[in-house]
């Protein structure tokens, strides 16, 4: 159930005329009162002798009595709507709901004889409109501060008591939605998205790539976005605003948006905090070899579930913020065939990126530097590194969803869930080709080596072994275990470590997921070796993977 409180107005009769009228598309049916301040208000919908003027005059009585002390915008208007799947509520139930909302907002506290005058009008099955005049019986204004939050909290309680759908609620950290005028303008110009939405995506992507505020503005200008930087008298930057060259107002002037109006975390102070220089951290090392930026980002993302489970909220929020930057950066470098799913994942996780918790960004700067490095580092030739990174990011996004759920961040948790779905689709597509290559190497392992690896899995993962050994992806895991041993690692220990991570319950192939996790944990070279240890000579019998032995898409 959603309560929407509109801007205050000055024309009581005008609001009533709309509520009792046919609507914009004749959608209003049987308009009538379900309740009023004294239950004796004239009802033009069901009383032939009652008029809109009579009802408006009754509502405005105290406004006229207050004279100059009455507020200019004295009309308070709130609509309360149930979900489409909810049962149809009776007039009596809507009347009770109206009184609860009025009590919660302070417009008409229960049992207060001086409460504001109000009416609740119903002209559809799924919602009512509450109209009140903001002058109390003692001719003072009502105490209705934070009325939206109070109404929303009351609606949440009503949902539980009435058995209605429990709506996902926010914490007022969401980005501002495009107005109806912006949406209609976009439709007229044939655009699928509004300028506000396009600019928000552009600014976020530029922020993910930039290493300083100066570079941030340079990147923005390079995307054909108009940028206007405002300065204090001292010369320091005060803020910025952006516009699209083809988005103009009636005077032909650009329609500007400040960073904070695009999203709360895109204001200049928030951006400069995230891009503040810090001391360089040592280059990541693994088994004596330099880790590429791609591997460093995967390593950092793999730590996010443990950090979210153990660290304080400020550090956890910082890791979630840098996770969002990882998804934004991938859009710049990922193969074009995966970008639609990645764009949807990044757009969804944009909402999961913000909460009321203030992030301690300095705790995530090492990861942030690695993210910006992958934008400047050539993408790997094969798709294995991309698949490894996507698998790790998916694990982190699911952990972020759980983190938000435990803190009752409903909108953020739902956004993370949606992002995980899109990211899983991208991972499935990216994993097919490299898994096929590794799968073929597994098919060429000698029988002795296959038996050794199967025995290893039974010892390390007794509860999961039989499922893993019967999966189509087992040959690829067997080949990876062989490579892990050849690289000097303990494959049993790494298997145990890989399984400790979350997000195995949604995997359709445990062996495929473990294949990528072992690659990351052991720092294996994703490029296939010319002759893998323990393999037989290729023959016609082991040719390309057939439909029967081709690895399935995972997760």
VOPA-366514 format. One record per residue: residue in three letters; x, y, z of N, C-alpha, C in turn. Coordinates in pm, whole numbers, plus 50000, padded with zeros to 5 digits. Layout:
BEGIN
ALAXYZXYZXYZ ...
END
This chain:
BEGIN
UNK500854988250000500005000050000500895012350000 UNK500595021549908501415033449890500585045949920 UNK501135054750003500525067850027501345078349953 UNK500695086149870501365096549793500775110049830 UNK501605118349890501155131549935501615141849832 UNK500665148949774500985158749671501345172249730 UNK501705181349641502015194849685500755201649738 UNK500955210049838499815217449893499205226549788 UNK497895228149794497195236449696496375247349764 UNK495735255549681494935266749734493495266049690 UNK493125255949611491775255349554491095242549598 UNK490365243249708489695231249761488665225949662 UNK487865234849606486835230449514487435224349389 UNK488565229749344489205224349224489645209849243 UNK490195206749360490595192849388489365183849392 UNK488295188449458487075180449466486455178449327 UNK486525188649244485975187449109486665176249031 UNK487985175249048488715164348980488325150849038 UNK488235149849171487965136949234486565131949201 UNK485595140949189484225136949158483965136949007 UNK484935141048929484755141548785485085128348718 UNK485075128048584485285115348511486735110848506 UNK487675119448542489095115948531489635119548394 UNK490945117648375491565121248248491115112248134 UNK490755099848166490335090448061489085082848104 UNK488175089948167486925084048215487155071948306 UNK488275072448384488595061048470487915061748606 UNK487325073248639486665074448769485255068548762 UNK484965059448853483635053148855483035054448995 UNK481765058348999481015059049125481765066749233 UNK482165079149209482855086849313481915089749430 UNK482435087549553481625089849673482525090749795 UNK481975096349902482705097050028482665083450099 UNK483795079650159483795067950246483915072250392 UNK484355084650415484465089850552484725104850546 UNK484475111650656484765125950665485025129350811 UNK485385141950837485775145850973484685143551077 UNK483415144751039482335142451135481305132451084 UNK481595126650967480705116850903479355122650864 UNK479275136150860478025142650816478285152450702 UNK479445151550639479765160550529478875157550409 UNK478465167750334477645165450214478425157350111 UNK477765147650048478415138849950477765140649814 UNK478385148549724477795150749591477705138049507 UNK478405127549550478365115249472477125106949496 UNK476545107849614475405099349647474195107149697 UNK474375119949719473245128449763472955138449652 UNK471805136849587471445145349474471335159949513 UNK471075162649639470895176549682472235183149720 UNK473295175049737474595180449777475365185149654 UNK476175195449672476975200849561478445201649603 UNK479305202749503480735204349530481005217249607 UNK480225227649575480405240449645480105239049793 UNK479015231749826478675229649966479795222150040 UNK480325211849976481375203950040482645212250056 UNK483015219849953484205228349961484035239050068 UNK482855244650075482605255150176482725249650317 UNK482225237450337482325231250469483795228550506 UNK484555223850411485975221050436486755233950463 UNK486375244650396487115257350405486675266250521 UNK485725261750603485155270350707486245276450796 UNK487145268250847488165273350939489215281750866 UNK489425278750739490345286850659489845301250654 UNK488535302850631487945316350626487965322750764 UNK487735314650867487755320251002489155325051040 UNK490185317950995491555321851028491995334350955 UNK491365337250842491675349350767493135349650723 UNK493835360450756495215362050714496155351950779 UNK495715345850888496575336050955496565322450885 UNK495625320250795495545307550722496685306850619 UNK497265295250597498315293850495497755296150356 UNK498575301850268498135304050131497815290850062 UNK498685280850082498465267550025497865258650135 UNK496555259250148495915253050263495355239150237 UNK495415234250113494815221250080495875210150091 UNK495585200350174496455188450190495785176950118 UNK496525170350027495935160049942496825147649945 UNK496235136349977496975123749985496155112549920 UNK496785105149830496135093249773496745080849839 UNK495925070949865496365058349925495905047149834 UNK496885039349784496565029349681497045015449725 UNK496205005449701496584991649728497274985749605 UNK497924974249623498624967749513497634960849420 UNK498004958949292497064952849197496584938949240 UNK497454931349308497074917749346496314917049478 UNK496144928449546495414928549673493924926549651 UNK493264921449753491804920049746491154933949745 UNK489914934649698489194947249697488724950449838 UNK489114961849888488734965950023487344972250022 UNK486644970750131485294976550142485414991350177 UNK484284998650162484275012750201484625014450349 UNK484155005150431484445006050573485935004450602 UNK486554995350530487994993350549488775005650502 UNK488375011250389489055023350341488845034950438 UNK487685035750498487435046350596488365045050715 UNK488545032750763489455030550875490895033750837 UNK491275030250714492635033150667492855048150658 UNK491855055450608491975069950597492205076150735 UNK491455071750834491605077350969492985074251027 UNK493505062250998494835058651048495915067250984 UNK495795069750856496785078150787496725092450839 UNK495515097650858495355111350909495895112651052 UNK495715102251130496235102351267497765101851266 UNK498325093251180499775091651175500465104251126 UNK499865111151032500505123050974500335135551059 UNK499425135151156499195146951239498155156451182 UNK497555153051071496505161651014495235160951100 UNK494895148951142493685147151225493975136351329 UNK494675139751437494945129951542493655124151599 UNK493685111351626492485104651679492065110951812 UNK490765113651827490235119051950490465133951970 UNK491005140851871491285155251883490095163051827 UNK489325170051911488145177351860488525189251772 UNK489775193851781490205205151699490975200851574 UNK490915187951541491645183051424491145189751296 UNK491985189551193491615195651064490395188651004 UNK489655195950926488525190150853489055182450731 UNK488425171050701488915162750592487795154050537 UNK488005149050416487115139250354487975128750282 UNK487425116750270488075106050193487135102050080 UNK487615103849955486785101249836487305088749767 UNK486355080149728486715068049654486065068549516 UNK486845066849413486285066249278486895054649199 UNK487485045049268488045033049205488165022349313 UNK488295009749270488374998849367489654999149449 UNK490755004149389492065001849450492655013949522 UNK491925025049533492525036349604491475046449650 UNK491905054949743491085066249789491945078949784 UNK491275090249790491945103249801491475109849929 UNK492425114750006492085121950129492395136750106 UNK491415145250130491585159750114491295166250249 UNK492215174550294492025181550422492415196150405 UNK491855204650490492265218750493493095221050619 UNK494255227450600495275227750706495085239350805 UNK493905239750864493635249050975492845241251079 UNK493365240751201492705233451308491545241551369 UNK490825235451460489695242251524490125254151606 UNK491345254051657491845265651731492535275551639 UNK492305273751507492805282551400494335282951391 UNK494995272051434496445270451418496725259751313 UNK497905259551256498225249251157498475235751223 UNK498265224751153498515211451211500015208751223 UNK500365199351309501755194951322501955182751232 UNK502195185251104502295174151008503675173250943 UNK504715176451020506065174950966506355160250938 UNK507155158050834507515144350793506285135750769 UNK505235141850715503995134350696504155122650600 UNK505045124150499505225113050404505785100750475 UNK506845102650555507465091350624506495085050723 UNK505725093250791504765087950888503645080150818 UNK503175085450707502125078450631502665065250577 UNK503905065350530504495053150474504655042450582 UNK505075046650700505225037150810503875031250850 UNK502835039450851501495034650885500985024950779 UNK501275027850651500865018850543501515005250558 UNK502765004950601503454992150623502744984050731 UNK502304990850838501584983850944500224979050895 UNK499554987150812498244983450758498364971050670 UNK499414970450589499624958850501499654945950581 UNK500384945850691500504933750772499164930150837 UNK498474940150891497224937450963496104933050870 UNK496104938450748495024935250653495394923850559 UNK496584918350572496994907350485497224911650342 UNK497714923850319497954929050186499414927050147 UNK499684929250022501064928149976501954938050051 UNK503094933250101504024941850173505004948150073 UNK504794960850047505544968049944506984970149989 UNK507914968949893509324971949920509454986949944 UNK510014990550058510085004750095511525009650096 UNK511685022450070513005028450063513335036750185 UNK514515042950179514985051250290515325065350242 UNK514735069250130514915082650074516345084950024 UNK517015074049986518335075449926518315072149777 UNK517135069449723517045066149581517265078549496 UNK517755076349374517895087349280516515092449241 UNK516455105249213515175111349176514685105749043 UNK513425102049041512845096548918512545107748819 UNK512575104548690512185114648591510735118748612 UNK510465131648594509105136548607508265131948488 UNK506955133548501506075129848389506395138248266 UNK506715151148288507065159748175508325154748105 UNK509305150248182510525144948122510235132248043 UNK509395123648098509065111148028508305113947899 UNK507355123247905506595126547783507485132947678 UNK508425141147721509355147347626510225136647560 UNK510655126747637511465115947580510665108047478 UNK509375105647506508535098347410508345106447282 UNK508165119547297507985127847178509225127747089 UNK510385126847151511635127047073512085113147032 UNK511285102947064511615089347022512715082847103 UNK512965087647224514025081947307513445072447410 UNK514155061347433513685051447530513935055847673 UNK514895064947693515215069747827515235084847829 UNK515055090647945515055105147959516495110347967 UNK516705123247938518055129047954518605127148094 UNK517765128148196518225126148334518855112348350 UNK518185102148297518685088448311519955086348230 UNK520005091748108521215090248027522405097248091 UNK522175109148146523255116348211523715109148337 UNK522795103448411523175096148533524105084448498 UNK523755076948393524595065748352525955070548305 UNK525975081348226527245086648175528145091348288 UNK527575098348384528375103548495528915092048580 UNK528115082048606528565070648686529705063348616 UNK529575061548486530625054448413531915062448411 UNK531805075648393532995084048396533665083548533 UNK532865083148638533415082448773534145069348796 UNK533635058448740534285045448756535645045148688 UNK535805052848580537055052748504538065062948553 UNK537615074048611538495085248644539345082248767 UNK540555087848766541455086548881541555099448961 UNK540975110148912540975122948981539775130948935 UNK539445141549010538305149848970538585156748837 UNK539845160548813540185166948685539935157348570 UNK540355144748587540135134948481538655131748467 UNK537925132148577536485129748572535815139648478 UNK536125152548492535515162648404536015161248261 UNK537265157148244537805155148109537075143848038 UNK536855132848110536145121448052534725125348016 UNK534065132848105532695137048077532625145147947 UNK533535154647933533515162947812533795154347688 UNK534575143947704534865135147591533695126647548 UNK532655126047629531465118347593530395127147529 UNK530765139147489529855148647424528785153647520 UNK529135154447648528245160047750528705174247781 UNK527745183447791528075197147831528335197347981 UNK529435203448022529815203848163530025218348205 UNK529405222348314529575235848369530035234248514 UNK531255238948543531825237848677531665251148750 UNK531095250748870530945262848950532075263549053 UNK532535275849081533645277749174533245287249287 UNK533895285449401533795295149510534665307249475 UNK534455318649544535325330249520536815327049536 UNK537125316849619538515313049639539095305849518 UNK538215301349426538675293849311538455278949324 UNK538165274149445537885259949466536555256149399 UNK536475243749358535255239049292534135237649394 UNK532995243449361531815242749447530875231649403 UNK530785229449274529895219249222529955218949071 UNK529085211049011529065210048865527645206748820 UNK527405209148693526145205048633526415200548491 UNK525555191948440525745185948308524455187048227 UNK524605186248097523455186848006523795179447878 UNK522765175247807522955169347674522785180247569 UNK523635180347467523555190947366522195191947297 UNK521515180447281520245180547209519025181747300 UNK519245183947430518135185347524518035199947565 UNK517065207047507516915221447532515515224647579 UNK515375236447640514065241047685513405249347576 UNK512285255747610511535263447512512345275047455 UNK513315279947531514155291047483515375286347404 UNK515485273047385516635267747313517875266547398 UNK517725267647531518865266747622518995252347673 UNK520215247947703520405234347756519665232547889 UNK519145220547909518505217048035519575210948125 UNK519945218348230521065214148314520585205848433 UNK521445196548474521205188448593522465188848679 UNK522325192648804523475191748894523705177148929 UNK524915174048974525215160149007524295154649114 UNK523985162849215523145158049325521715155449282 UNK521235162149176519885159449127519835146949042 UNK520985142748989521035130048917520985118449015 UNK521725119749125521775109349227522475115149350 UNK522045111349469522675116949589524175114749598 UNK524665103649542526095100649552526905106349437 UNK526285114449350527005120449237527225135449257 UNK526975140449377527305154349405528825155949403 UNK529295168349383530745170349375531445166449505 UNK530945169949624531625165649747531745150549757 UNK530695143049718530755128449726531755122849623 UNK531795128849504532735124149403534175126949444 UNK534435138949494535805142449534536275133749651 UNK535335129749737535705120849847536135107249795 UNK535445102049696535785089049641537065089449558 UNK537355100849497538545102049412539725108249486 UNK539605110149616540705116149692541935107349683 UNK543115113149658544345105049647544715098649780 UNK545245086649772545715079549890547075073549860 UNK547745068749962549035062549941548875049949858 UNK549805047949767549735036349679549975023749759 UNK549215013549727549385000549791550304992049706 UNK550994982249765551874973749685551094965849582 UNK551724963049469551084955449363550794941449412 UNK549584936749383549194923349429550114912649376 UNK550494903249461551374892349423550654879249450 UNK550994869349372550384856349389551374846149336 UNK551884837749426552844827449388554044833449316 UNK554464845149359555644851249300555404857949168 UNK554164858049118553884864048989553044876649009 UNK553244886248922552464898548929551034895448885 UNK550084899948965548674898148932548234909248839 UNK547524905848734546994916048645545894923748716 UNK545534935248660544464943148720543164935048725 UNK542894927348621541684919148619541704909348735 UNK542864902948759542954893448869542854900449004 UNK543414912549015543334919849140541894923649173 UNK541134927649070539724930949094538964918549137 UNK539244907049072538574894649111538944890749253 UNK540224892349290540644889249427539914898049528 UNK539824911049496539164920449587537674917349599 UNK537034914349486535604911149488535344898449568 UNK536274888949561536104876349635536154878549785 UNK536774889449829536844892349973535584899050026 UNK534754904449935533604912349978532644904450068 UNK532304891850035531384884650125531904883750268 UNK533194880850285533744879950420533794893650488 UNK534124904050411534164917550468532774921650515 UNK531764919050434530394922850470529924915150593 UNK530424902950610529994894850725530704898850854 UNK531874905250841532694907550960532934922350992 UNK533064930750890533474944750913532294953150962 UNK532614965251008531544974251051530794979550929 UNK529664985850954528774989850845529424999950751 UNK530235009150804530855019350719531805013050618 UNK532555002850660533454995850568532634987450470 UNK531574981050519530724973150430530104981650321 UNK529604993550358529025002450258530065006750156 UNK531315008950201532385012750108532645001650008 UNK532634989150053532864977949960531714976449861 UNK530494979149906529364978449813529464989549709 UNK529905001349750530095012449657531125008949551 UNK532225003149592533274999649496532834987849409 UNK531944979449460531364968749378530524974649266 UNK529764985149297528984991949193529914998049088 UNK531045003549130531995009249035532574998348945 UNK532764986448998533264975348916532294972148803 UNK530994971848835529994968948733529934980148630 UNK530074992748675530075003948580531295003248488 UNK532464999748545533694999348465533644988248360 UNK532994977148392532924966048297532244970148167 UNK531334979648175530624983948054531584989947952 UNK532714995147999533665001647908534554991747837 UNK534704979847890535734970747838535214957047799 UNK534024953347845533504940047815533164938647667 UNK533254926647611532834924447473531394929147452 UNK531134934247335529824940247307528684930347325 UNK528944917447304527864907547313527344906047456 UNK528144909947557527724908547696527224921647756 UNK527374932547684527074945547743525604947647779 UNK524644942447701523244944547742522954939147882 UNK523414926647912523174921148045523954928748152 UNK525204932648118526014939948215525434953848242 UNK524894960048137524274973248156523054972148247 UNK522274961548230521104959548316521534956648460 UNK522604948948477523104946048611523594958648679 UNK524364966848606524884979248664523754988848698 UNK522754989848609521634998848634520834994548756 UNK520644981548772519894976548888520684978749017 UNK521984975749013522774976749136523024991249176 UNK522775000549085522905014649117522065018249240 UNK520915012149253520065014749370520625007849494 UNK521234996349478521804989149592523044995849646 UNK523585005349571524835011849605524705021849720 UNK523495026649746523315037449843522405033149958 UNK522775037650078521925035850195522185047650288 UNK521565047450403521775058050501523145056950570 UNK523815045850549525115043650612526195051150534 UNK526975059150602528045066850538529255057850515 UNK529685056850391530785047950356532125053650400 UNK533025044750443534395048550475535245044850353 UNK535275054050255535815050750123537295047250125 UNK538055052450221539485049650222539775034850244 UNK538785027450296538975013150319538835005050191 UNK538465011450081538275004049955539115009749841 UNK540095018149873540845024949768541735015449688 UNK542255004949749543084995449674542264988949564 UNK541054984749597540164978849495539814989249390 UNK539565001649433539195012149339540325014449237 UNK541575014149281542685016049188542755004649088 UNK542474992349133542504980949041541394982148937 UNK540234986948980539124988748885539504998548776 UNK540105009648814540475019748715541605014748626 UNK542405005348677543474999748596542944990548486 UNK541854983248512541374974148408540804981848290 UNK540364994348315539875002548205541025006048111 UNK542235006648164543405010648085544244998748042 UNK543914986748089544684974748056543964967147945 UNK544694962347846544034954847738543244942947793 UNK542084941047739541264929747782541944916747744 UNK541794906247825542414893247792541864887747661 UNK542714879947594542324874847462541214864447471 UNK541284855747572540214845847584539234850247693 UNK538124843147699537074847547789537154842047929 UNK538214834547962538264828248094538364838648206 UNK539214848848188539344858948293538044866448313 UNK537324869248205536024875848219535054867048295 UNK535034854148264534134844948333534504844148481 UNK535804843648512536234843248652535774855848725 UNK535974867448661535584879948724534074880648744 UNK533294876648645531844877148656531344867648765 UNK531964855848775531584846448880531834852549018 UNK532974859349032533324865349161532424877149192 UNK532134885449093531244896849114529834892149150 UNK529394881349087528074875849120528024871649266 UNK529074865249313529154861149453529054873449544 UNK529754884149506529744896449587528384903149586 UNK527704903349472526384909649462525364902149550 UNK525434888849549524524881049634524814883849782 UNK526094885349816526444888849955525914902749990 UNK525964912049895525434925449919523924924849941 UNK523244916349865521804914649885521514910050028 UNK522254900250076522054895350213522374906250315 UNK523434913950291523824924750383522694934950396 UNK522104938650284520994948250289519764942150357 UNK519494929550330518314923150390518404923150542 UNK519584920250596519734919650741519614933350806 UNK519704943950726519574957550780518254964050739 UNK517344956050685516004960650645516084971450538 UNK517074970650451517164979550336516404972950221 UNK515104974250222514264966450130514554969349984 UNK514574982149947514784985649807516174981449761 UNK517184983249845518534979649806518674964449789 UNK518054956849878518114942249867517444937449739 UNK516304943249706515614939549583516434943349461 UNK517074954949465517924959249353519094949749335 UNK519714945349445520824935949435520354922549378 UNK519154918449417518624905849362518444906749211 UNK517904917849164517734919749020519084920348949 UNK520054927249010521384928048950522004914148939 UNK521804905849040522364892249037521784884148921 UNK520504885948893519894878748781520534882548648 UNK520724895648626521344900148501522814895948494 UNK523494896548607524904892748609525064877748586 UNK524134869948638524164855548616523994852248468 UNK523124859748400522934857648256524214860948179 UNK524894871648216526154875348151527214864848177 UNK527274859948299528244849648333528004836948252 UNK526754832848243526444820748167526904821848022 UNK526674833447962527084835447823528614835647810 UNK529284842347904530744843647895531464830547923 UNK530854821748002531554809648046531534798447942 UNK530664798947845530484787647753531774784247678 UNK532374794047609533534791147525534764786747605 UNK535184794147709536364789647784536134776447857 UNK534904774147905534634761347970534734749747871 UNK534324752247748534414741847646535874737947622 UNK536764747947619538184745247599538744736947715 UNK538444741147838538944733847954538314719947960 UNK537044719147922536334706347919537034696547825 UNK537444701147710538134692447614539444687147672 UNK540154695547745541394690947808541094680347913 UNK539984681947983539594672048082539264658648021 UNK538644658847903538314646347834539554638747791 UNK540684645847777541914639347733542784634547848 UNK542344636447972543084631348086543104616048083 UNK544184610348127544244595748133543264590648237 UNK542894577948224541954572048319542514572548460 UNK543824570248472544454570348605544324584048670 UNK544614594548593544524608148646543084611448683 UNK542124607648600540734610248631540324603448762 UNK540784591248783540454584048905541094590749027 UNK542334595549009543014602449119542264615149159 UNK541824622549059541114635049088539734632249150 UNK539084621649106537794617949165537964614049312 UNK539044606649342539314602849481539604615249565 UNK540304624949507540624637349578539344644849615 UNK538404645549520537144652549545536354645449654 UNK536354632149653535614624649755536194627149894 UNK537514628549902538134631150032537854645550079 UNK537964655049986537834669250024536394673450043 UNK535484668149959534084672449962533164660249965 UNK533174652650073532394640250075530894642450053 UNK530354653650099528904655950086528494660149945 UNK529424665649868529104670749735529714662449623 UNK530564653149659531374646149558530524639149452 UNK529534631549493528764623749395528024632849297 UNK527514644149346526864653549254527854659249156 UNK529044663049205530054669049118530524659149013 UNK530774646449054531344636548963530374632148854 UNK529084634648874528104630848771527674642548683 UNK528214654248709527844665948630528594666148497 UNK527984671948392528694673148264529974681448274 UNK530054690348373531234698948387532384692548462 UNK532244679948507533314673548583534644672948509 UNK534704669548379536014669048312536784682248322 UNK536074693648314536754706548324537344708348464 UNK536614704248567537124705348703538314696048723 UNK538244684148666539364674748678540614680548614 UNK540464686948497541614693148432542174704548517 UNK541284712148580541724723348665542444718348789 UNK541964707448849542654701648965544054696948926 UNK544184691448806545494687048758546424698948741 UNK545924709748684546734721848668547114727748803 UNK546194726848900546464732149034547614724649100 UNK547604711349086548704703349140550014706549071 UNK549964707948939551174710848862551774724348901 UNK550914733648947551394746948988551904747049130 UNK551874735449198552444734649332551464737449444 UNK550174737249417549184740049519548604727249577 UNK547914728649687547184717549749545754718149698 UNK545384709949600544034711049542542924708149643 UNK543154699149737542114696049836541834708149924 UNK542904714749965542724726650048542024737749973 UNK542374739649845541724750049766540254746649741 UNK539954733849721538554729749703537744733249827 UNK538274730049943537574733250068537364748150082 UNK538384755950045538284770550053537234775749957 UNK537184770149836536224774749735534784771949778 UNK534564760549842533204756849882532704765249998 UNK533634770750078533204778950191532484791550146 UNK532744795850020532064807649970530584804849952 UNK529784815449959528334814149941527994812949792 UNK526684811949766526144812449631526354799549554 UNK526574788349624526594775549555525184769949540 UNK524254774349626522904768549624522164771749495 UNK522514782749428521824786349304522564781349181 UNK523704774749200524494770249084523864757749025 UNK523694757648894523184745648828524294735648803 UNK525554739948814526694730948798527754734748900 UNK527894726749005528914729449107530314728449048 UNK530504718848958531834716948901532284728948820 UNK531374735048746531754746848666532114758548757 UNK531324760648863531604771648956532954769449023 UNK533214757049068534484754149135535664755149040 UNK535434752448913536504753948814537014768248813 UNK536094778048810536534792048806537134796348939 UNK536584791449048537124795549178538544790149198 UNK538804777949151540164772549160541114780349072 UNK540664784448954541504792648867541914805448938 UNK540964811549007541294824149074542164821849196 UNK541824812049278542564809649401543994805249374 UNK544184797349269545524792249238546294801449144 UNK545624811749094546304820749000546714813848873 UNK545874804648826546224797148706546144805848583 UNK546964802848486546924809748358545694804848283 UNK544744813748253543544809348182543824803748044 UNK544944807947982545264802847849545614788047859 UNK545044779447775545344765147783546784762547749 UNK547404753347822548784749547793548814740347673 UNK549954740047597550024731647479549834716947510 UNK550364712647626550224698547661550004697447811 UNK548794695647853548494695247995549084682748059 UNK549444683948186550004672648258548954661748269 UNK549384649248242548494637848262547464636148153 UNK547704641648031546734640147922547234630247820 UNK546304625047745546654616047636546774623947508 UNK547284618247407547394624847277546014626547217 UNK545694638347168544364640347110544114630646996 UNK542914626046985542544616946877541184620646826 UNK540774613946721539444616946665538354613846766 UNK538644604346853537614600446951537324611547052 UNK538304620547069538094631147167537814644447104 UNK537444644646974537254657046900536384667246970 UNK535754676246898534954686846958533874681247049 UNK533554688947149532524684547244531214682447172 UNK530614670847194529324667947133528224673647219 UNK527004672147167525874677147245525794670147380 UNK526214657447383526094649847507527134653747611 UNK528364657347562529404660047661529784674747671 UNK529094683447596529384697747605528954702847743 UNK529784711047810529414715947944528184724747938 UNK527314723148037526114731548042526454745448089 UNK525604754948052525714768248111525434767048260 UNK526224774148338526144772548482525254782948546 UNK524994780348673524184788948759522774789948705 
END
